[in-house]
Structure formats: C-alpha cells, structure tokens
Amino acid sequence: MEKLTIIGGGAAGLAAAIYAGRAMVNPLVIEGMSPGGQLTTTSEVENYPGFPKAILGVELMMQMREQAARFNTRFQSRSVEKVEKKTEGIEITLSSGDKIMSQSVLVATGAEAKWLGLPSETKLKNKGISGCATCDGFFFKDKVVAVIGGGDTAMEEALFLTKYASQVIIVHRKDSFKASKIMADRVLAHEKIKVEWNKETLEFLGEEKLEGIKLKDTVSGEEKEIAIGGAFVAIGRRPGSSFLEGSGVLLDEQGYIYTTLRAFVEQEDNDFQNKFNREYKYQTNVPGIFAAGDCADHVYRQAAVAAGAGVAAEIEIERFLAEGQTEK
C-alpha cells in the first residue's frame, strides 16, 4: 500500500513530490510516457522564480525531477487508465493492467492546448507559434501577431498581447464571437486589435521561423496571406482527466477537476458544495483524491502557480494521512 501516489510529472506533481519526500512520505510518481509535463514542450522559460537567466523548459523539469529523486521519490513511466475509490484506499489501474493501492492520490496531470492539427503548425511550434500568451507574449514585442479563436480564451490572449505586440489580429471562422459579451466588447473597442471575420487558417508560412499565415474566407472561398511575427492558437485546452471518468470525481463540462477551493469560489449551490470537505481545499469530492495544477486550474495556467498548488496540496495530504481521513 502506497501512502501517496502522484499522477503526473509536471511542475505541480514534482513540487508535491519534493515536499512529500522531505516529509518522509516516500511518494510514488506515475509520470506518464512523456515526463516533465507541458514545460518540456516550450523553449526558454524566463518567468519561473529563481532563474534570473532564462532556462530551457525541459532543463527546468529535469532539475525538479532530480531534486525529487534526491528525497527518495520513486518514478514509473506509465500511464493511468482508471482510478477507483475502495474501502481500503484508492485503486489505480495502469495501462499495463497492473494495479496500485494507495492511501491518497494527487492528480497533477496538467492540461494541453488544443491545436489546429496543421503540418505547418507542428513544424513551426515554438518557432513563432505558441499556445499560451501569458507564457510567451514577452518574446513578441513590437511584432504583428495573430490569435486564432473566438471564445473567452482567445479574447483574453488577444488583450494580454496588446501589451507587447504592435498589432493583434484575431482570426475567427464565424462572423461573431462565441465569447462573453463583456470580453468581446473589450476586444472590439481596442485600437490595437483587428478581427479577420469568417476566416479559416489554411497554413502557417515560414521555414525556420513563422513569417506569415494563409487564410481562407469561409463565405467567398477567397484566400490571402498576411505577414505576422507570431501566432497564438487559442481554441481551448484539454485537461488530462479522462482517466477519472467513472471514478466519481466531479469534473466540469471541459473536464477540469473540481476541488473544494473551486467549489466554494464558483458554486453557489449548497447541494454541490456539500459534496466537498471544507477542511481540505485541494481535495476533490472523493476522500483521498486531491488535485493541483492545470488539470484543476482553468484560470492561471502558469508553472509557478502549479508548483505552489502542488506544495499546498501535499501539505494537506500529509495532514489527511496523519489524521487517518481515508473514510471521512
């Protein structure tokens, strides 16, 4: 029986593992087939505290992993198929069919940006194409950038980018935004933002770096190219929570995990809130299953925030284990 099993090897999971290891909890991290999480897919990271000079995302994650291993964290490079609450603890079924029993589980599987799926997008990802304006917007000072999407995420990305870019072009397939009216109004009123209505992205242009974008008018069929220095795909994010289906853990319509903290901040329904234990802010509605990082956070989406949440969740898990709360 494990004391703590952490599902996910990104910033939240590794930060929790470091604290759990130092507390002699002897955690097991199931890090998946791509250890390190989303930061390993980025280039330079300049906004993570403690690194006055930029550090490669993969290097930052490997240093965190090494630090966790130093405190006797164990790792398995497997994926999780299923999590189920049992009388004796939490049963985790791995893709191999093996099962692990654990007194507590921290889900820290993150979330990934949804992409358009274009070959040119794959080629130029991190070479001018990004899925996170707050992560990478700083690198596009005084450039013309495009934001692809029409929901609240796209509006937020576009407004954020106006701090850096000389112009922001929103590319949207339809003739009106699906974003909330207040966000859409802010975008439409901003002098730096231009909207390309009824436009489909056909191709990103450039060889070694992004140089432009080819668009197709969804009404007339006309095609055109626009010179840009950056592009941000903002068509949504996909939290890594599919393995929780059937577990009883409450998810929102996008798949983000509800914790006590979010339930009491966002929900006014007492019947909903009563499914959560106020004592543990990072616990889900299922006793013993906690969540931290981007799989539960649909707002901030920053590595430093995820790491902090992982630490907070681990401290709660220590208390949970000490108080024998497996059935509370």
N, C-alpha and C positions, 0 to 999 in steps of 0.2 A: 504493500500500500504506500503510494507516494503521499507526502504531505502537501506539496504544491506542484501542480503541473501547469506550465505556462505554454499556451498555444500561440506561437508567433515569435519571430526572432528579429523584429524591428526595434525601434527606439523604445517603445513602451515595454515590450517584453524583456529586453536586455537590461533596461534600467531597473525593472522589478527584480530580475534575476540577481543583479549585483547586490541589492538590498537584502533579498532573501538569503543569498549565500552568506553574507556577513552576519545575518541573524541565525545562522546555523540551521536554516530550514531545509537546506540541501535540495534546491529546486531542480526539476527536470524541464528543459525547454524543448518543445517539439517545434522546430524552426522551419519546417516545410522543405520543399525541394530547392528553394531559392533563398538561402539565409541572408538576413540583413534587411529585409523589407524594401520599401519603396526608395529609400535613400540610396540604395545601391544602383538605381537606375538614373540617378542625377549625376551631374558633373561636379562642379565646385560648390561647396556649402560655405557661405560667409556669415550666416546669422545664427549659428549654433554657439552658445556661450562657451568661452574658454579657448577659442581658436581665433586669435587676432589676425592670423593669416588664413586664407581660405584652405579648406581641406576637402579632398575628394569624398563624396558620399560613401563610396564603398570602403574607403580607408577609415572613416569615422565609425562605421558599423563594425568593421573588423576589430578596431581598438576596443569598442564597447564589448564585443563578444569575448575578446581576450581577457578583459577585466572581469567579466562574469565567470569565466572559466577559472580564473585565479582564485575565486572564492568557492570552488568546487561545484559550480553549476555543471550539470550533465546535459548533453545535447543529442537529439535524434533528428536526422534529416529525413523526416517522413511527413506525410500529410494526414490530416484527421478527417475521417468520414462521418463520425457520429459522436455525439455527447449525450449521455443519459443519466439522470439522477436515479440512484439506487438507495436502498435503505442504509447500506454500509458506506456509501460515498458517491463519487462521480465516476461513471464508467466511460472511458474514452476508447473508441474504436478507430484504429489506424487503417490506412489504405491497404496495408499488408494483411489485414484481418486480425492482427494482434490486438489485445485489449489491455488497457492500463486502468487500474483503480487508483483514485486519488481523493484525499480528504477535501481538497479545494482545487479550483481551476481558475486561472486568469486567462481570459480570451483577449489577445492583443494582436489580432490578425490584420489590422490596418484596413486601408481602402485604396483602391487603384482608380485612376482616371479612366473614364470610358474614351475610347479613341474612334476615329472615323474608319480605320481599317484600310487606309490607302497605302500602297507600297512606298510612295514618296514620303508619306508621313513617318513610316518606320525608318526610312533611310536618313531623314533629317531630324529625328527626335533627339533632343539635347544639342542640336546644331542650329538652333533658331526656333524649334518647335517645343513647346512646354505644355504641361497640364496644370500648372499652378502659378498664378500671377504673383501671389504673395511670396512664393519661394524664389522666383526668377525675374520678377519685374525690374529689379535694380539693374540687371545686365542690359536693359534695353533703353537706356537714357537717350533722349532726343531721336529716337527712331520711330518710324511708322510701323505700327503693329496691328495685327488682326485678331479678333476674338470670334471664335466660331461657336454659336449657340444662341438661344433666345430665352432661356429661363433665368431665374434669380442668380444662379451661379455665374452665368455669362455677364449679367449686369454688374455684379459685384467685382468680377475680374476687370471689366472694362473701366469702371470708375476708379479702381485701385491703380490701374496702369496709367491713368491721366497724370499721375504724379511724376512719371518718368518719361513717357513717350511723347513725341511731338504731335502725333495723331493716333487715335484708336478707331479702327474700322470694325464694326460688328457685322459679321456675315450670318444671315438668318434665312432659312429656307422658305419662310412664310412672309405674309405682309403685315403681321402684328406679332408682338412678343407674347410668350406664354408666362412671362414673369409677372410678379405682383405689380399693380398699377403704380404704387409709390416708387418702386425701383425703376420701372420703365420710364416714368416721368423724369426722374433724375438723369437718366441716361440721355433721353431725347433733348433735355434742356442744356446739356453740357456742350460747351463750344469746341472741345477737343474731340468729340465723338461724332463719327459719321456712320450711318447704317446702310448696308447693302441689302435691301429687302429682296425676297424671292430669289435668293442665290444659293446654289449648291456648290460645295467645294469639290472640284474635279481633281486637282493636283497641286502639290506644293512644288515650287520651282527652285532649282539650285543643285549644285553637285556637292561641294564641300560644306556649304552653309546655305541656309534659307535666303532666297533672294526675291521670291515673289509667290503669288498664288493665282491659280486659274479657276475662274468661277463660271458657272452656267446659270442663266436665268431660267427659273423653273416655269415661267409663263411663256416666254418667247422662244426659249431654247438658245438664245444668243450666248456666245462665250466671250470672255475677256480676261486679260491678265492685269494684275495690279502688283506693283513693286512694293514689297514690305521687308522689314528687317527682323520681324519676329511674328510668331503666331501662337495663340493660346487656345487649345481645344477645351471648351467649357460646356460639354454636353452631359455632364453628370459624373458621379463617382459610384463605384461599386464596392461596398464594404465586404470584407472576407468573412461572411457569416452564414453562408449557405449550409454548412455542416450542422448548424444549430436548428434547422427545420425539424420539427417533431420533438425537440428537446423540452419544450415548454417555456423556453426563454423568449420573452416578448421582444419583437422586432418592429420597427416602423415600416411603412409601405416601401421604403427604399432598401430595407434590410439592415439599417443601423440598429445597434443593440441599445435597448433601454436599460439604464441603471437607475438607482434610487435618485441620484443627483438630477438627472434629466427629467425623471418622472415628476418630481416636485417643483421643478422650474417651469416645465412646459405644460403639464397637465393639471387642469382644474377639477377633473373628475375624481371624486373621492374613492369611488369603487376601483378605479385604475390605480390610484396611489396606494390603496390598502394592500395591493399585491406586493409591495416593497417594504423592506425593513429599514426604517429611518436611521438605524444605528450604523449602517454600512453604506456610505454614499456611492461606492463603486461596485456594489453588488447588484446583480440582476434580480429579477423576481424569484429566481430559483436559488434557494440557500446553498452556498458553497461555490456558486459560479459567479465570478466577477468579470468585469470588462473595463479596458482602458485603451486609450489611443484612438486612432482614426476610425476603428470599427464601431466606436460608440460616439465619436465626436464628429458631427457633420458641420461644425462651425469654423474652428480654428485651423485644423489641418496643418500643424507645424510640428516638426520633430521635437523641439524643446518642450512644447506643451504635452506631447505624447509621453515623453520621458518623465515629466513631472507627474502626469496622471498615473503612469506605471508605478512610480515610487509610492504615491498616495494609496493606490490600490493594494500594493504589497504590505504596507503598514497596517491596513485594515485586515488583510488576510492573516497576518501574524496574530492579531487580536482575536479574530474569528477562530483560529486554531487553538489558541490558548484558552479560550472560553468554551471550547467544545460545542460550537454552534451548529454542528452538522445537521441537526434536525430542527433548528429554530425557524 
